[in-house]
């Protein structure tokens, strides 16, 4: 397998990373935590899908990406003479073959099946073949002998045999427990036969008792049937007598109620006569009631208008006062428009004067600032010139007549004094000019008097402008108030006229004393009218009361006649209580005998059913026992098969473990011979799976750190070679992730050199590390760094400086040779 290209989009911290892989030794270098190992995770996710990623789908997406942002990994690799391109996202997967435009599979399940079939490896086998994780080169050194054997079995796939053996053993235990459980629950055959025989005898006895019970039940039923007609007649007569007694009691209750109604009606008619006598004198007193009511209605209407009239008078007085005040305020502010015009003209004049004063001040102030800046510039330039001349003179004096001219760079000799005088003259001139400009600066530090006068004039005019602006604002406010006053006065005058018009329409002539007297008289007449109405109602009830009294009299006569008829019918019935009781006892005894016979028959029938059920259960138990015995026999055969399978797995694991050490030793020795140029030709694993390096067939008692790194590396390569061969794949790719963590610089360089020696066997070797020192021995470098601004990892291709320098030296050596 050979990797060509890996591209990540929003995969964890890689927003847009694109890596191209070439043959040779490639380094992926960057600090811890920037996303180097995430690249391996992306390769595994592209090949094997979601189960290979840490966390769920939400943890894969770049944390700053939006919810709809695409998450995608694209991997291109070569395998078995074909080139594949896998594209996988959170909800999709596609695989393309040999640059085709149409995918050969386009679902997560289909892509996983194709890749696992082409690779011929599970995810665990793939990683144990092509990848060596962090600190795995020397992992076996820290394990015990048992742990080392288990580690090798696990990475070589032998653990599946152990799992299969454990499953077979679990099945053996389950079969053993099931057989024991079935045997413990199986009944004894002899006991079942005895139960079946006993149940048959019980059925025969219950059948005989049932025939006797049926005979007895028929006899007592015939006795009960003979008493039935006499008992039926007696019951009918008894029911009729009880119904007559009930009707007599109801008739007596109704007759008593009607007699009480007759007494009540006589009392009510007496009250009607009394009400008619009391109603006559009240009619004369109520004669003026309607006239008093009409007068009271008029007085109440005048009272209502009188209240509204007083309220309108109060409003008219208050509104007149408000109008007088508003007219006075309007008169006081009537000159505001004319004043606004005068103040506006004065303000415009002062503003023009302010602009002129401001212009003069700015012009004069600019001249003053420009003079001061020019003087300061000239002074600073003279200071720099003086320092330069002073430095030249000091160097000239220090060198003397043997010095060189600062201009033409020739020796001075006799011109020394002449040049020195020229420099002194220039220093004096610069010093004089500097004194002048220093004095000029001191003079210009203070604002000139004419500038100060112009500034005072500007301030005075600005104050006048501000005063006029405030006066204009006040005047404009008064003009606005004057307009509001005119509108307010017009509105109030209109409302005042409407009030006067309303007052003219309200009637006058209200008499409060007469109103009070009429109210009192009306209340007295209302009380008399209420009393008269009540008496009238009683008198009007007289016809209804007399009709009800006639009806009650007829009802009393009818109920008395019915009562006599019922008493005569009760006397005519001749059934005595003694005869009825004797007949009832005889019938009850016969019915009890029939019930007892029926219960006896039911009991015997139940016993017969129980006996037949017991016989059926005994027969079913015998059949079930035969079926359970057949099941136990089948389970025994299945258990014997799993016993043989368990022993076969044990033998196979023993054989594989026995053959594993020699095979690993042989493959590791071949790698060791190749890497050391045949200095060491043999490496083996002892019975405790420890690495032993042989030199001329003799184990080396002590090996150096570099030799230990070499031994660990070739053993890991041998393990990967065995897995690849068993999967039917060529072993051309090797990925090492952080294998230098505990190694010093020398041992790290030894490992890099050893890996470079395997280039004939491995077309691609990829090193993932945070150590920069190994960069010199690499063919190409992919640098991973973290960008704090975007929060993402950035992958860039860097030149392998040390390697280029080594290649250049090699080329120079070849040319020199």
VOGU-3710 file (C-alpha; in Angstrom, 3 decimals, decimal comma):
1> xxxxxxxxxx> 0,000/0,000/0,000  1,291/3,485/-0,907  -0,218/6,827/0,155  -0,443/9,635/-2,436  -2,626/12,420/-1,067  -4,691/13,312/2,016  -7,035/16,310/2,161  -9,040/17,335/5,275  -11,947/19,800/5,353  -13,299/20,906/8,776
11> xxxxxxxxxx> -11,977/17,655/10,298  -11,276/18,443/13,962  -8,713/21,331/13,968  -7,852/20,950/10,253  -10,039/23,416/8,328  -8,356/22,945/4,938  -5,219/20,782/4,991  -3,809/19,173/1,845  -0,873/16,705/2,123  0,983/15,067/-0,777
21> xxxxxxxxxx> 3,073/11,963/0,097  6,138/10,914/-1,900  8,500/7,963/-1,767  11,269/7,949/0,803  11,453/9,173/4,373  8,777/11,785/5,137  8,519/13,684/8,421  5,326/15,260/9,828  6,756/17,656/12,432  5,077/20,073/14,818
31> xxxxxxxxxx> 4,521/20,824/18,529  2,328/18,573/20,645  -1,396/19,192/20,303  -1,363/20,861/16,858  -3,074/17,928/15,088  -0,334/15,583/13,834  -1,919/12,372/15,125  -5,252/13,676/13,816  -3,848/12,999/10,325  -3,557/9,268/11,175
41> xxxxxxxxxx> -7,076/9,333/12,597  -8,296/10,914/9,327  -6,663/8,102/7,282  -8,329/5,454/9,453  -11,691/7,287/9,294  -11,514/7,480/5,500  -10,809/3,724/5,242  -12,963/2,249/8,043  -15,616/4,884/8,851  -17,125/6,304/12,018
51> xxxxxxxxxx> -16,020/3,649/14,524  -12,410/4,758/14,109  -13,035/8,377/15,195  -12,808/9,543/18,786  -16,168/10,796/20,090  -19,315/11,239/18,056  -19,980/13,086/14,816  -20,300/16,435/16,595  -16,746/16,136/17,957  -15,293/15,578/14,449
61> xxxxxxxxxx> -16,542/18,917/13,052  -14,182/21,928/13,431  -15,433/23,791/16,511  -15,688/27,160/14,715  -17,470/25,734/11,676  -21,202/26,324/11,218  -23,720/23,517/11,704  -24,115/23,136/7,923  -20,385/23,308/7,124  -19,102/20,294/5,171
71> xxxxxxxxxx> -16,862/17,774/6,969  -14,836/15,718/4,496  -11,691/13,570/4,275  -10,290/12,623/0,852  -7,588/9,914/0,667  -5,745/8,737/-2,462  -3,625/5,559/-2,260  -2,235/2,786/-4,438  -2,877/-0,900/-3,757  -2,372/-4,011/-5,923
81> xxxxxxxxxx> -1,604/-2,064/-9,119  -4,734/0,119/-8,793  -5,177/3,687/-7,588  -8,077/4,417/-5,228  -9,655/7,703/-4,101  -11,886/7,580/-1,011  -14,149/10,551/-0,137  -15,939/10,308/3,228  -18,186/12,794/5,056  -20,438/12,633/8,091
91> xxxxxxxxxx> -23,373/11,261/6,054  -21,766/10,051/2,807  -18,928/7,948/1,436  -17,646/7,301/-2,104  -14,740/5,377/-3,627  -13,299/5,874/-7,112  -11,011/3,465/-8,995  -8,101/4,425/-11,290  -9,220/8,049/-11,829  -12,783/7,145/-12,818
101> xxxxxxxxxx> -15,471/9,836/-12,715  -18,166/7,518/-11,360  -17,774/5,901/-7,910  -17,661/2,117/-7,667  -19,467/2,402/-4,292  -21,435/5,341/-2,895  -22,669/4,484/0,597  -20,896/4,121/3,933  -21,654/0,387/4,156  -20,721/-0,371/0,537
111> xxxxxxxxxx> -17,471/1,628/0,720  -16,501/-0,137/3,969  -17,142/-3,563/2,415  -15,090/-2,765/-0,719  -12,118/-1,402/1,236  -12,028/-4,233/3,771  -12,235/-6,769/0,919  -9,438/-5,056/-1,074  -7,213/-4,456/1,967  -7,916/-7,917/3,359
121> xxxxxxxxxx> -7,537/-6,564/6,908  -9,642/-5,483/9,800  -8,980/-2,062/11,296  -6,911/-3,605/14,127  -4,821/-5,632/11,657  -4,331/-2,580/9,444  -2,977/-0,471/12,316  -0,785/-3,243/13,721  0,692/-3,727/10,236  1,355/-0,224/8,927
131> xxxxxxxxxx> 1,318/1,912/12,089  3,460/1,991/15,198  1,935/4,216/17,841  3,514/6,396/20,465  6,292/4,661/22,429  5,541/1,229/20,924  9,096/0,439/19,720  10,207/-0,629/23,186  6,791/-1,619/24,505  7,721/-5,283/25,121
141> xxxxxxxxxx> 10,687/-4,347/27,309  8,377/-3,121/30,102  6,089/-6,205/30,042  6,308/-9,494/31,921  6,797/-12,775/30,065  3,053/-13,558/30,109  2,158/-10,017/29,031  4,694/-10,192/26,159  3,158/-13,448/24,908  -0,345/-11,943/25,128
151> xxxxxxxxxx> 0,821/-8,803/23,292  2,264/-10,823/20,394  -0,838/-13,024/20,206  -3,060/-9,948/20,119  -1,221/-8,063/17,343  -0,822/-11,267/15,257  -4,534/-12,049/15,494  -4,138/-15,154/17,698  -6,490/-13,580/20,251  -9,401/-14,522/17,988
161> xxxxxxxxxx> -8,552/-18,176/18,679  -8,664/-17,473/22,417  -11,998/-15,706/22,037  -13,337/-18,635/19,971  -12,083/-21,098/22,607  -13,739/-19,065/25,369  -17,002/-19,112/23,391  -16,721/-22,891/22,982  -15,968/-23,274/26,703  -18,937/-21,052/27,586
171> xxxxxxxxxx> -21,135/-23,241/25,380  -19,800/-26,367/27,174  -20,715/-24,847/30,544  -24,151/-23,832/29,283  -24,772/-27,369/27,957  -23,559/-28,915/31,219  -25,851/-26,654/33,257  -28,810/-27,298/30,930  -28,332/-31,104/31,138  -28,064/-30,977/34,940
181> xxxxxxxxxx> -31,139/-28,744/35,155  -33,216/-31,020/32,915  -32,180/-34,141/34,811  -32,990/-32,545/38,151  -36,464/-31,670/36,835  -37,272/-35,091/35,290  -39,712/-37,212/37,432  -39,256/-40,938/38,318  -40,803/-43,317/35,681  -42,140/-45,838/38,288
191> xxxxxxxxxx> -43,784/-43,047/40,298  -45,474/-41,786/37,121  -46,856/-45,315/36,371  -48,247/-45,627/39,924  -49,900/-42,194/39,639  -51,523/-43,135/36,317  -52,940/-46,426/37,781  -54,280/-44,665/40,891  -55,970/-42,008/38,757  -57,754/-44,709/36,672
201> xxxxxxxxxx> -59,169/-46,338/39,863  -60,424/-42,970/41,100  -62,236/-42,380/37,779  -64,080/-45,718/38,079  -65,212/-45,070/41,705  -66,410/-41,537/40,887  -68,477/-42,845/37,933  -70,378/-45,282/40,273  -71,127/-42,586/42,872  -72,416/-40,241/40,147
211> xxxxxxxxxx> -75,058/-42,813/39,027  -76,411/-43,158/42,662  -76,576/-39,363/43,053  -78,618/-38,988/39,837  -81,247/-41,494/41,104  -81,692/-39,624/44,406  -81,976/-36,268/42,634  -84,808/-37,625/40,378  -86,818/-38,841/43,438  -86,795/-35,552/45,376
221> xxxxxxxxxx> -87,471/-33,567/42,191  -90,755/-35,555/41,680  -91,815/-34,699/45,282  -91,125/-30,980/44,672  -93,087/-31,028/41,384  -96,229/-32,386/43,235  -96,234/-29,441/45,720  -95,658/-26,811/43,005  -99,286/-25,966/41,845  -100,683/-25,592/45,405
231> xxxxxxxxxx> -97,739/-23,386/46,380  -98,193/-21,189/43,288  -101,915/-20,532/44,103  -101,127/-19,723/47,734  -98,398/-17,265/46,690  -100,768/-15,497/44,253  -103,457/-15,077/46,961  -100,854/-13,812/49,436  -99,612/-11,238/46,896  -103,167/-9,978/46,257
241> xxxxxxxxxx> -103,805/-9,560/50,038  -100,549/-7,608/50,480  -101,454/-5,343/47,526  -104,913/-4,606/49,061  -103,314/-3,696/52,413  -100,971/-1,278/50,622  -103,820/0,325/48,637  -105,891/0,797/51,841  -102,949/2,577/53,551  -102,406/4,871/50,540
251> xxxxxxxxxx> -106,125/5,730/50,335  -106,251/6,610/54,058  -103,197/8,943/53,630  -104,714/10,720/50,598  -108,135/11,128/52,346  -106,447/12,713/55,371  -104,491/15,145/53,130  -107,651/16,267/51,258  -109,516/16,935/54,513  -106,581/19,181/55,664
261> xxxxxxxxxx> -106,775/21,055/52,312  -110,526/21,696/52,876  -109,782/23,257/56,293  -107,017/25,473/54,782  -109,312/26,753/51,999  -112,048/27,703/54,499  -109,477/29,814/56,409  -108,286/31,546/53,195  -111,881/32,493/52,206  -112,383/34,060/55,642
271> xxxxxxxxxx> -109,204/36,207/55,072  -110,629/37,380/51,686  -113,769/38,751/53,376  -111,587/40,672/55,883  -109,453/42,192/53,042  -112,572/43,404/51,145  -113,783/45,286/54,249  -110,329/46,951/54,814  -109,925/48,061/51,138  -112,951/50,437/51,025
281> xxxxxxxxxx> -111,529/53,411/53,138  -108,115/53,315/51,302  -109,632/54,155/47,882  -110,671/57,690/48,996  -107,186/58,479/50,346  -105,496/57,383/47,042  -107,616/59,645/44,769  -104,895/62,449/44,307  -102,030/59,904/43,800  -101,706/60,400/39,999
291> xxxxxxxxxx> -101,829/64,227/40,237  -99,098/64,280/42,909  -96,954/61,966/40,742  -97,178/64,231/37,692  -96,243/67,330/39,748  -93,265/65,499/41,284  -91,980/64,519/37,812  -92,033/68,195/36,692  -90,220/69,337/39,859  -87,546/66,639/39,426
301> xxxxxxxxxx> -86,951/67,759/35,806  -86,585/71,426/36,904  -84,169/70,325/39,669  -81,971/68,515/37,156  -81,855/71,596/34,829  -81,175/73,900/37,793  -77,980/71,945/38,717  -76,704/72,118/35,127  -77,487/75,873/35,036  -75,413/76,578/38,153
311> xxxxxxxxxx> -72,495/74,504/36,746  -72,606/76,418/33,434  -72,633/79,760/35,256  -69,507/78,754/37,185  -67,772/77,700/33,913  -68,778/80,986/32,205  -67,286/83,050/35,054  -64,036/81,045/35,085  -63,693/81,201/31,275  -64,166/85,011/31,295
321> xxxxxxxxxx> -61,322/85,345/33,822  -59,008/83,143/31,663  -59,812/85,182/28,509  -58,908/88,446/30,272  -55,541/87,025/31,378  -54,736/85,663/27,878  -55,590/89,010/26,216  -53,272/90,837/28,656  -50,424/88,373/27,879  -51,068/88,863/24,122
331> xxxxxxxxxx> -50,809/92,664/24,504  -47,507/92,346/26,420  -45,905/90,184/23,668  -47,301/92,077/20,640  -43,923/93,804/19,885  -41,952/90,518/19,607  -41,964/90,241/15,722  -40,456/93,714/15,269  -37,813/93,002/17,948  -36,934/89,710/16,184
341> xxxxxxxxxx> -36,089/91,553/12,947  -33,837/94,087/14,714  -31,948/91,385/16,689  -31,480/89,259/13,520  -29,867/92,200/11,667  -27,541/92,981/14,622  -26,553/89,292/14,916  -25,631/88,991/11,225  -23,472/92,117/11,501  -21,615/90,795/14,563
351> xxxxxxxxxx> -21,090/87,368/12,951  -19,410/88,997/9,929  -17,184/90,976/12,294  -16,345/87,729/14,169  -15,353/85,966/10,914  -13,070/88,888/9,962  -11,412/88,940/13,417  -10,996/85,123/13,325  -9,350/85,324/9,880  -6,890/88,031/10,957
361> xxxxxxxxxx> -6,028/86,090/14,139  -5,421/82,785/12,285  -3,243/84,500/9,659  -1,079/86,247/12,244  -0,869/83,179/14,489  0,203/81,017/11,491  3,021/83,441/10,729  4,167/83,328/14,350  4,108/79,480/14,528  5,872/79,190/11,164
371> xxxxxxxxxx> 8,683/81,552/12,348  9,110/79,531/15,550  9,201/76,169/13,709  11,700/77,539/11,153  13,961/78,834/13,935  13,780/75,490/15,767  14,586/73,569/12,553  17,585/75,754/11,836  18,843/75,399/15,417  18,574/71,584/15,323
381> xxxxxxxxxx> 20,368/71,448/11,964  23,171/73,652/13,334  23,459/71,374/16,384  23,874/68,324/14,157  26,401/70,182/11,962  28,354/71,339/15,018  28,470/67,771/16,426  29,698/66,395/13,093  32,412/69,103/12,787  33,442/68,566/16,396
391> xxxxxxxxxx> 33,753/64,815/15,797  35,898/65,385/12,676  38,194/67,812/14,538  38,564/65,379/17,495  39,516/62,522/15,159  41,922/64,832/13,283  43,611/65,947/16,501  43,844/62,367/17,719  45,605/61,228/14,513  47,914/64,266/14,186
401> xxxxxxxxxx> 49,844/65,119/11,043  49,911/61,459/9,973  46,140/61,370/9,688  44,184/61,337/6,460  42,037/64,087/5,016  38,357/63,532/5,906  37,462/64,603/2,336  40,009/63,046/-0,024  41,352/60,358/2,326  45,010/61,261/1,617
411> xxxxxxxxxx> 47,655/61,858/4,347  47,660/65,467/5,652  51,280/65,918/6,567  51,984/69,656/6,014  48,279/70,465/5,475  47,360/69,333/8,982  47,348/72,845/10,500  45,460/74,323/7,548  42,701/71,736/7,761  42,490/72,160/11,543
421> xxxxxxxxxx> 42,040/75,950/11,148  39,288/75,437/8,583  37,419/73,153/11,013  37,852/75,673/13,875  36,510/78,466/11,663  33,506/76,393/10,690  32,843/75,522/14,344  32,873/79,234/15,314  30,487/80,118/12,475  28,057/77,317/13,377
431> xxxxxxxxxx> 28,263/78,269/17,083  27,426/81,925/16,319  24,505/80,970/14,112  23,269/78,584/16,810  23,350/81,336/19,452  21,305/83,559/17,152  18,595/81,001/16,541  18,506/80,050/20,239  17,823/83,676/21,114  15,268/83,862/18,315
441> xxxxxxxxxx> 13,458/80,808/19,737  13,393/82,340/23,227  11,941/85,505/21,677  9,225/83,537/19,845  8,266/81,407/22,883  5,905/84,167/24,083  2,849/85,145/21,982  3,374/88,534/20,246  1,364/91,522/21,479  -0,459/92,055/18,192
451> xxxxxxxxxx> -1,554/88,378/18,210  -2,810/88,759/21,798  -4,762/91,930/20,861  -6,362/90,158/17,888  -7,321/87,225/20,159  -8,918/89,614/22,738  -10,882/91,357/19,965  -12,133/87,969/18,702  -13,206/86,950/22,216  -15,138/90,237/22,729
461> xxxxxxxxxx> -17,033/89,926/19,448  -17,752/86,223/20,161  -19,284/87,162/23,537  -21,511/89,781/21,833  -22,573/87,186/19,226  -23,447/84,715/21,999  -25,525/87,369/23,818  -27,396/88,276/20,627  -28,036/84,569/19,857  -29,611/84,069/23,286
471> xxxxxxxxxx> -31,711/87,249/22,849  -32,824/86,082/19,392  -33,816/82,666/20,762  -35,894/84,313/23,514  -37,552/86,649/21,002  -38,365/83,798/18,616  -39,902/81,878/21,512  -42,121/84,888/22,300  -43,237/85,062/18,639  -44,189/81,387/18,764
481> xxxxxxxxxx> -46,021/81,962/22,071  -47,882/84,912/20,494  -49,197/82,624/17,717  -50,289/80,023/20,284  -52,017/82,765/22,336  -54,044/83,928/19,314  -55,254/80,405/18,601  -55,996/79,757/22,291  -57,992/83,029/22,664  -60,075/82,259/19,542
491> xxxxxxxxxx> -60,872/78,752/20,823  -61,834/80,004/24,301  -64,039/82,789/22,867  -65,850/80,179/20,779  -66,427/77,960/23,855  -67,594/81,045/25,880  -70,224/81,890/23,253  -71,474/78,285/23,288  -71,830/78,432/27,126  -73,895/81,609/26,931
501> xxxxxxxxxx> -76,131/79,980/24,290  -76,626/76,868/26,473  -77,599/79,021/29,499  -80,284/80,734/27,422  -81,969/77,388/26,624  -82,242/76,117/30,267  -85,767/76,740/31,877  -86,090/78,626/35,216  -88,689/78,662/38,044  -87,496/75,795/40,301
511> xxxxxxxxxx> -89,062/75,815/43,933  -86,979/73,756/46,338  -89,471/73,859/49,305  -92,419/72,776/47,154  -90,250/69,955/45,730  -89,481/68,672/49,244  -93,194/68,754/50,333  -94,362/66,909/47,186  -91,668/64,250/47,699  -92,923/63,563/51,281
521> xxxxxxxxxx> -96,617/63,377/50,215  -95,718/61,052/47,332  -93,824/58,682/49,630  -96,915/58,489/51,988  -99,247/57,701/49,095  -96,836/55,065/47,740  -97,013/53,211/51,107  -100,860/53,341/51,025  -100,861/52,155/47,383  -98,670/49,176/48,285
531> xxxxxxxxxx> -101,074/48,200/51,108  -104,104/48,568/48,772  -102,425/46,415/46,096  -101,781/43,663/48,634  -105,434/43,673/49,799  -106,663/43,752/46,183  -104,544/40,684/45,397  -106,183/38,798/48,272  -109,694/39,732/47,096  -108,902/38,708/43,510
541> xxxxxxxxxx> -107,978/35,179/44,723  -111,593/34,446/45,927  -112,903/32,752/42,679  -109,876/30,452/42,464  -110,142/29,539/46,157  -113,868/28,629/45,806  -113,141/26,439/42,730  -110,340/24,674/44,601  -112,681/24,143/47,624  -115,337/22,454/45,405
551> xxxxxxxxxx> -112,671/20,155/43,884  -111,356/19,147/47,319  -114,946/18,277/48,494  -115,483/15,989/45,504  -112,077/14,332/46,061  -112,897/13,601/49,745  -116,177/11,863/48,734  -114,390/9,782/46,050  -111,572/8,645/48,393  -114,105/7,616/51,120
561> xxxxxxxxxx> -116,009/5,436/48,610  -112,761/3,760/47,402  -111,725/3,055/50,991  -114,975/1,125/51,662  -114,509/-0,922/48,441  -110,937/-2,000/49,374  -111,997/-3,070/52,870  -114,789/-5,273/51,393  -112,300/-7,015/48,992  -109,835/-7,739/51,839
571> xxxxxxxxxx> -112,645/-9,446/53,850  -113,562/-11,624/50,836  -110,034/-13,308/50,680  -110,196/-16,560/52,794  -106,398/-17,509/52,998  -105,288/-18,007/56,628  -101,740/-17,416/57,810  -101,451/-20,942/59,342  -102,341/-22,699/56,073  -99,898/-20,548/54,133
581> xxxxxxxxxx> -97,066/-21,218/56,623  -97,594/-25,025/56,556  -97,576/-25,137/52,777  -94,488/-22,904/52,665  -92,556/-25,220/55,053  -93,401/-28,310/53,001  -92,310/-26,671/49,768  -89,072/-25,336/51,356  -88,155/-28,828/52,674  -88,710/-30,423/49,265
591> xxxxxxxxxx> -86,635/-27,649/47,584  -83,816/-28,160/50,120  -83,746/-31,902/49,362  -83,545/-31,160/45,620  -80,713/-28,648/46,233  -78,817/-31,164/48,379  -79,195/-33,832/45,689  -77,950/-31,408/43,008  -74,950/-30,448/45,184  -74,122/-34,098/45,754
601> xxxxxxxxxx> -74,317/-34,746/42,006  -72,094/-31,700/41,297  -69,582/-32,827/43,932  -69,341/-36,324/42,468  -69,078/-34,806/38,960  -66,205/-32,599/40,169  -64,452/-35,579/41,727  -64,831/-37,451/38,438  -63,343/-34,459/36,502  -60,415/-34,202/38,944
611> xxxxxxxxxx> -59,726/-37,936/38,620  -59,807/-37,750/34,815  -57,516/-34,650/34,918  -55,067/-36,476/37,191  -55,065/-39,407/34,768  -54,434/-36,997/31,831  -51,607/-35,291/33,712  -49,982/-38,579/34,517  -50,186/-39,598/30,840  -48,789/-36,179/29,732
621> xxxxxxxxxx> -45,954/-36,451/32,269  -45,029/-39,842/30,865  -44,916/-38,388/27,317  -42,934/-35,325/28,504  -40,465/-37,588/30,310  -39,781/-39,445/27,081  -39,295/-36,140/25,206  -36,935/-34,751/27,916  -34,871/-37,938/27,825  -34,443/-37,517/24,058
631> xxxxxxxxxx> -33,433/-33,832/24,553  -30,856/-34,771/27,218  -29,368/-37,346/24,854  -29,032/-34,673/22,094  -27,438/-32,221/24,537  -24,953/-34,861/25,612  -23,892/-35,323/21,999  -23,550/-31,525/21,559  -21,461/-31,317/24,754  -19,114/-34,058/23,548
641> xxxxxxxxxx> -18,658/-32,096/20,280  -17,744/-28,866/22,161  -15,387/-30,798/24,449  -13,524/-31,948/21,332  -13,624/-28,383/19,893  -12,172/-26,922/23,132  -9,297/-29,435/23,062  -8,697/-28,670/19,350  -8,464/-24,901/20,033  -5,993/-25,562/22,874
651> xxxxxxxxxx> -3,823/-27,726/20,606  -3,992/-25,135/17,778  -3,007/-22,241/20,057  -0,144/-24,317/21,456  1,090/-25,117/17,948  0,798/-21,486/16,783  2,571/-20,125/19,859  5,304/-22,764/19,432  5,766/-21,737/15,751  5,423/-17,984/16,388
661> xxxxxxxxxx> 8,830/-17,439/18,046  10,909/-19,136/15,294  8,982/-17,377/12,526  9,315/-13,956/14,165  12,983/-14,620/14,874  13,612/-15,558/11,237  11,892/-12,411/9,855  13,569/-10,127/12,408  16,972/-11,690/11,639  16,513/-10,915/7,940
671> xxxxxxxxxx> 15,770/-7,264/8,758  18,697/-7,143/11,181  21,105/-8,526/8,565  19,953/-5,946/6,042  20,152/-2,990/8,434  23,596/-3,836/9,864  25,219/-4,866/6,589  25,494/-8,425/7,967  27,319/-7,346/11,138  24,523/-9,033/13,064
681> xxxxxxxxxx> 22,748/-11,853/11,279  20,626/-13,495/13,920  17,995/-12,421/16,469  15,660/-14,676/18,377  12,966/-14,612/21,057  13,690/-16,804/24,102  11,030/-18,838/25,924  10,006/-15,666/27,834  9,663/-13,708/24,556  12,666/-11,531/25,331
691> xxxxxxxxxx> 14,852/-10,212/22,482  18,266/-11,896/22,248  20,873/-10,680/19,714  23,335/-13,373/18,577  26,847/-12,632/17,451  28,360/-15,588/15,594  25,724/-17,796/17,165  26,456/-16,652/20,734  23,951/-14,469/22,653  25,339/-11,034/23,491
701> xxxxxxxxxx> 25,050/-10,560/27,236  24,911/-6,765/26,978  23,731/-4,631/24,053  24,119/-0,894/23,613  21,268/1,616/23,451  21,561/1,826/19,676  21,544/-1,963/19,353  18,448/-2,072/21,593  16,672/0,476/19,322  17,683/-1,607/16,324
711> xxxxxxxxxx> 16,393/-4,835/17,900  13,046/-3,259/18,873  12,646/-1,807/15,371  13,328/-5,061/13,480  10,995/-7,000/15,834  8,187/-4,483/15,182  8,862/-4,752/11,425  8,786/-8,540/11,621  5,396/-8,436/13,390  4,017/-6,096/10,725
721> xxxxxxxxxx> 5,480/-8,336/7,963  3,727/-11,427/9,379  0,351/-9,627/9,540  0,721/-8,259/6,007  1,677/-11,660/4,550  -1,300/-13,340/6,199  -3,591/-10,638/4,766  -2,120/-11,139/1,256  -0,689/-7,574/1,055  2,756/-6,243/0,176
731> xxxxxxxxxx> 4,421/-4,462/3,077  5,600/-1,195/1,455  4,356/1,461/3,932  5,517/2,142/7,482  4,120/4,913/9,745  5,822/5,677/13,080  3,953/8,020/15,477  6,047/9,718/18,221  8,530/6,860/18,601  11,336/9,180/19,846
741> xxxxxxxxxx> 9,668/10,292/23,078  12,181/8,705/25,496  15,271/8,573/23,250  18,259/10,931/23,433  19,570/12,735/20,358  22,108/10,048/19,436  19,608/7,199/19,658  17,058/9,232/17,659  19,604/9,694/14,865  20,360/5,952/14,996
751> xxxxxxxxxx> 16,680/5,112/14,450  16,464/7,561/11,514  19,591/6,050/9,982  18,171/2,533/10,413  14,917/3,570/8,719  16,857/5,093/5,810  18,611/1,733/5,417  15,210/0,094/4,787  14,323/2,209/1,746  14,893/-0,738/-0,608
761> xxxxxxxxxx> 12,172/-2,653/1,259  9,765/0,199/2,195  8,844/2,691/-0,521  7,303/5,041/2,064  8,299/5,649/5,672  6,352/8,389/7,509  7,620/9,754/10,840  5,264/11,796/13,044  7,151/13,662/15,788  7,434/16,942/17,673
771> xxxxxxxxxx> 11,254/16,784/17,697  12,864/19,192/15,219  16,356/17,603/15,359  15,369/14,652/13,161  14,548/17,007/10,262  18,125/16,719/8,884  17,812/13,038/8,022  14,473/13,248/6,153  13,700/13,370/2,425  10,721/15,685/2,851
781> xxxxxxxxxx> 9,092/17,532/5,744  5,419/18,431/6,307  5,271/21,033/9,074  2,106/21,311/11,227  1,488/24,465/13,252  -1,458/26,063/15,065  -2,854/29,401/13,854  -4,234/31,271/16,893  -6,175/33,752/14,751  -8,250/31,115/12,917
791> xxxxxxxxxx> -8,041/28,413/15,634  -7,025/25,861/12,981  -3,988/23,712/12,172  -1,890/24,688/9,117  0,169/22,124/7,151  3,020/23,425/4,965  5,728/21,641/2,995  9,250/22,558/4,162  12,597/21,645/2,633  14,669/19,121/4,521
801> xxxxxxxxxx> 17,704/21,415/4,985  20,011/18,845/6,481  19,233/16,356/3,733  19,822/18,892/0,963  23,136/19,824/2,552  24,132/16,161/2,781  23,202/15,597/-0,872  25,204/18,673/-1,884  28,283/17,438/0,019  27,910/14,064/-1,637
811> xxxxxxx> 27,777/15,686/-5,058  30,886/17,778/-4,305  32,694/14,672/-3,160  31,797/12,875/-6,374  33,089/15,797/-8,514  36,308/15,998/-6,507  36,801/12,302/-6,922
//
